[in-house]
């Protein structure tokens, strides 16, 4: 069996076992741990010298229409698979005791995992899209049933925004397919890249704009962002970890896979538009984040803000900036997942995330405070974390791209200051200062949750001190 197909099947098989009566938590943990081991093995065994697509398998579905299930991986794919399996295992490991519908809860988490792994592994554009849709549905269920606050409104808002964005994306993908001369029509990414490189076809620029709106809505590109922060704030911590940490990277991954090789001229032509939008992510959303009075909303808006840096790397259209965007996808996925995991631990112990009600928790939860400090510093982009390496490459790549990029680079540098303001304020308000009497009996983070967060922070620091580990892999997928 193809190892990539195995990565997709394992979460689905575990879901079926849970529905048949198996212990939900143990079954989910076993399947996701095995997936993590397999993904690490594939990452380590990837042939950097050969590069390109490896582990390719194909199953014919509708060959007359050029629709086939094709799985394959290059360095960027395997980096995203490592991210997916790390965050999935950590999310299930840190999940609290579920009082109602425990089986359905873990099935939803596993189906999100299967969907994102399938999307990242697919070489067929239609299946890449379809696997993403498979992962969206359980996200809405998790928010609507196990969320907090105004969870129903958040679930519906996310459903409407993401459903609309997915529909626009589907129109763009079909338009791309129909723009190919009839005898050569295909959804195979490899063939599309070859035809574009040889000049066999030049898709119209307006298709790129449709794809940008579709993918951008899924990534919370300004101004299509307002669904994200409420969804993350109201979602249970494992769901927020998976969506903000992994599923959100699908849109960025799709732009790298489809827009960069097929629409380089259109991306250059509409670069001013993308720069304007990403500045909205960095500055407007950054200031909105500073205004938040709850930790969950701060982290939610922070996740939206940091998408602007990744878009800046893509907009640079050079290898330095795109490498920076790729490593930022990996780094942001781990750091925001760690932040949401710790946010869930704080909520579970105190019942609130309001800054005005918290304070001084480091006195009674020192380990929780240290771990949150690491997650906060990673989010800010402190040297030693992969986030710093990604941001530096994005700034260098954007600066090298020309004077048009300078305003966006300035906005990005100021955004780092904004990030430091809201994350350090959150850290101070929750863990430092006087402690209220009602928090003196709060217990520190337990061993399971502690190690599930450390599992995310350690790769962040490894990639931060040695970013070449990731850059060598993603470089095999990017244009030279």
Secondary structure, DSSP 4 states (H G I P E B T S, - for coil): --HHHHHHHHHHHHHHHHHTT--HHHHHHHHHHHHHHHHHHHHHH--TTT-S-EEEEEEEEEGGGTEEEEEEE-HHHHHHHHHHHHHHHHHHHH-----S-HHHHHHHHHHHHHHHHHHHHB-BHHHHHHHHHHHHHHHHHHHHHH--SSHHHHHHHHHHHHHHHHHHHHHHHHHHHHHS-GGG---BHHHHHHHHHHTS----HHHHHHHHHHHHHHHT-TTS-HHHHHHHHHS-HHHHHHIIIIITHHHHHHIIIIIHHH-HHHHHHTHHHHHHHHHIIIIIHHHHHHT--BHHHHHHHHHHHHHHHHHHHHHH-SHHHHHHHHHHHHHHHHHHHHHHHHHHHHHHHHS--BGGG---GGGT-HHHHHHHHHHHHHHHT-TTSHHHHHHHHHHHHHHHT-GGGHHHHHHHHHHHHHHHHHHHHHHHHHHSS---GGGTTPPPPPHHHHHHHHHHHHHHHHHHH-THHHHHHHTTTS--
